[in-house]
Structures are given as C-alpha cells and as structure tokens.
Amino acid sequence: MRTSNNLIGLVNFLTFLLSIPILGGGIWLSSRANNTDCLKFLQWPLIVIGVCIMVVSLAGFAGACYRNTFLMRLYLVAMFFVIAALVGFIIFAYVVTDKGSGRVVMNRAYLEYHLEDYSGWLAERVSSDSYWGKISSCIRDSHACARMGRTFGGVPESADMFSHRRLSPVQSGCCKPPTDCGFVYQNETYWSQATGVAVPDQDCTRWSNDQEQLCYACDSCKAGVLASIKKSWRKVSVINIVVMIILVIFYIIAYAAFRNDRRIDNDEPSGEARMTKAQPSRISF
C-alpha cells in the first residue's frame, strides 16, 4: 500500500515536471519577436493546458502523500480530460497548418510566399480585415523590417549579397516586393520600379517605399505570417507529442497503482474480520 502511494506520488511529480515544457512552449510562442507575437490568441490554449497539468499533478501528488481518495479520483478524472485536450490541440495545430510552404525563386536563397498556397480556418482568420489590421500594425511596431539592414566595412549590402540571404517568412513577404514585380534593388527595404516591366501581381501595386507601409498590405505578407506560424507551431507540436506519450504512460501507471491501492484497502477489513472470528474458537479450545 505504501509502495503504491509512493509510486503515485513519484508519477505526479514527474507529471508536474512534464508540464513545464508545454507551458514553456506556449510562453515561447507568445514572446516571439516576430509575427507570432501578434497572434496571442493562438498561444493561450497551450498555456492553459500547461497550467492545468501543473495544478492537476499537484492535486494528485497531495492525494498520494495524504492518502486522500477524493484528490486521487479528481486527479485521474481531470488528467484524462487534460490529456484529451492536449491530443485535440495537437491535431488542431497540424490541421490548421497543414497546407502551404515557401516557393523557390531562381537565383535567390530566400523563399517567397503566396497566399493562394494556404487555405483553411487559420488562413481565413489571418486574412480577414478585422485581424489583419492588428497583425500588420503589430509587425510594423516590431521593427522586423528595420532590422534587415546590413553593412560590411561601412558599405551597404549589394543586390547580389541580398539575393543570397536566407530571409525569414515575414522578412521575405512583408519587407520587400515579390521578385516577379521586377523591382530594382536599392537597399533591403527600398526598391525602384523598372520601366517597361509588366505588373503580374497585385502586390506589385501595393508595395510602397514608405517605411511605414512597405508590403504590409500585400498578400505575400499574409502568406509570410502563415508560414512563420506553421514553422513555430510544428516545433512546439513535436515537443507536445513527446510529452503527450509520456503523460499517457504515467497516467496508466498512476491508474493501475490507484486500483491496486483501493483493492488492498478493500481486502483489509475482511482479513481483520477473519482473525476476529477465528480468535474465540482458539480461546474456547
């Protein structure tokens, strides 16, 4: 019986430690210095799940230490729903970030992003006017484009050097015009329109050398935001899958130990009753 309680307490302590990577993943997403900082509603479910695992594991730990049946039952029921919520969140994250990726551009190290490559709930939400105004404003305030400038020995970066840079999705989609527009490079965020070049993309007319505008109104910027979200969420989802598998194993161990503890408790009265019943017969004899 004591061994079962110790095992349950150990499992809950390890579960508490496992909640740290989940909570840390949500905090990491919410504190990112790029566009994901502008979509905080996406990180809250992960943070809530991490906090719930912490609280539930502490309840289970207390129940094991004080042999409190109510806390142990509460732990088992609550942890079941927490694991189900974590599974649902992992599936949701993969579904909403399933489509879309950057396109390779000839003679360019960076990728370019097109909104038509993305679809689904997340793409519609990011592209909606109500959300995009807040997101684009947040990206502008983060100065992601202003930090693109480079100099080498006091000499600004050349067009050839810029073409060999590996830009982030936000930098590629929001801070420069699409390559198809045929604009001439002046610096990282200033491009002049070439004469006699057809405009194949609406983003070409949306581009502005005004440093407060740039390509924040472009579809390529929205696609870059979606690509960045996908990249960040996939990293966190890998950690969540590993944690989920370990949580399930720990849950099974805790449930088995709890059942064993209950069985022992139920057997003890019958054993005492048998001893009490047998004692008078020995005395009379």
Secondary structure, DSSP 8 states (H G I E B T S, - for coil): -HHHHHHHHHHHHHHHHHHHHHHHHHHHHHT-SSGGGG-GGGTHHHHHHHHHHHHHHHHHHHHHHHT-HHHHHHHHHHHHHHHHHHHHHHHHHHHHTSS---EE-TT-SSEE--GGG--SHHHHHHHSHHHHHHHHHHHHHTTTTGGG--EETTEE--HHHHHT----HHHHHHSS--GGG--EEEETTEEE--TT----SHHHHH--SSTTTTTTTSHHHHHHHHHHHHHHHHHHHHHHHHHHHHHHHHHHHHHHHHHHHHHHHHHHHHHHHHHHHHHHHHHH-
